[in-house]
Amino acid sequence: MNRRNLITAIIGIIVIITGVIVYATHFVVSAQPIPAGKFIKISNVDLAPKGKVIIVEQSWYGCPVGAAASWAIYDVLQHYGNLSYKLWYSDPYRTPANIPGLLFTNFTSNSIVDFYIAYVYNEYLNASYNGTPIPQNELVPVGEQIIKEEYTQMGLPSQVAQYIIQYETQVPIQQYGEPSAFYGKPSHLNFAILISGPNGTYIVTTPIVNRLSLHFHFNHFIFNRD
């Protein structure tokens, strides 16, 4: 092997090794378990418009977690704008069944806070929010496409959907041993709240229904006060 070929081969090996290291590092980091019911900081980047804080929720019409959490979310958001909603009950065929909750239909901000929500599936987890049937084995990929489209239409940065998808489908929950999307059966995008503002971006992908806890996270992480 002449010198030129040797150098080329060495460079090729270095590139391959570097790629493997980067991939392995990314996989290990993304696979680190996160605690249930707690916001975690996932980025120092502010995804909100200048001078704003965004709260982004992902749920589905029949979600018992979303139904239970809706009361705490309402309790927080009513201080930052006018929130329209209708009374609803979670999927009657899932356990726990018929959890009373609020379906949010609109939010008009009168503060620095903007709220967005995407309901992905219908009440019975067999179709999209608009009634398009979804096979059970396609709930996750179809759900991913739905929230990408919905958040894009809402004018949110693409990173919002990317983070929610990543942390629901790739990052295990410590108490579950697997990502939240795969904890229940059939697998589906379950529930998430992403908050982003001047202090960075935070996410929770499991139940957070205590209003005092939600108030604490909101004030501490976003406004940097208790």
Residue, then its C-alpha position, 0 to 999 in steps of 0.5 A: m500500500n503506497r503512502r497516499n492509500l495508507i493516509t486515505a485508509i487511516i482517515g477513513i478509519i478515523v471517520i468511522i470511529t468518530g461516527v460510532i462514538v458520536y452515535a453511541t454517545h447520543f444513544v447512551v444520553s438519550a437512553q438515560p432514564i428520567p423520573a416520573g411526574k417531574f419536569i426535567k431540563i432538556s435544553n438551554v435553548d428558549l423556543a418561545p417568541k421573544g418575551k414569551v413563555i410557551i406551555v405545550e401539551q400533548s394528550w388525546y381525547g380519552c387519555p385518563v392522565g390528561a383528564a386528571a392533569s387538566w384540572a391542575i393545568y386549568d388552575v395554573l393557566q387561568h391566571y395567565g389568560n382566558l381558557s375555553y374548555k368543555l367537560w369530558y370523560s376519559d375512555p370508558y374502556r380503559t383502566p382507570a375509566n371515565i375520569p372527569g376532565l377538561l378538554f381545552t378548546n382555546f386559550t387567549s393570553n393576557s400575559i407573557v404565557d402562550f398555551y398550545i395543545a394537540y389532542v392526537y387520538n379520539e376517545y377510544l384510541n382507535a382513530s385520530y382526533n378527527g376520526t380517521p381510523i388508525p391500526q393499533n400497531e401504527l398509533v405511535p408513528v401516526g401520532e408522531q406525524i399528527i403532532k408534527e403537523e398540528y404544532t407546525q400549523m400552530g406556528l411552533p418551532s419544529q424542535v417542540a414536536q421533536y422533543i416531545i416525540q423523543y422523550e415519549t418514545q426513546v427515553p425510559i421512565q425510571q419507575y416504568g423501565e421503558p418510555s411512556a409511549f410503550y408503558g400502556k397497551p396498545s403503545h401510543l403517544n400518551f401525555a406530555i407538557l413542554i415549557s420553554g422560556p428564558n430559562g430554557t426548555y423543560i418537559v414531563t411525559t408522565p402524570i403531574v396532577n398536583r396543582l401545587s407541584l405544577h405551580f412550583h415547576f412553572n414558577h421555579f423553572i420559568f420565572n426562576r422563583d419559588 
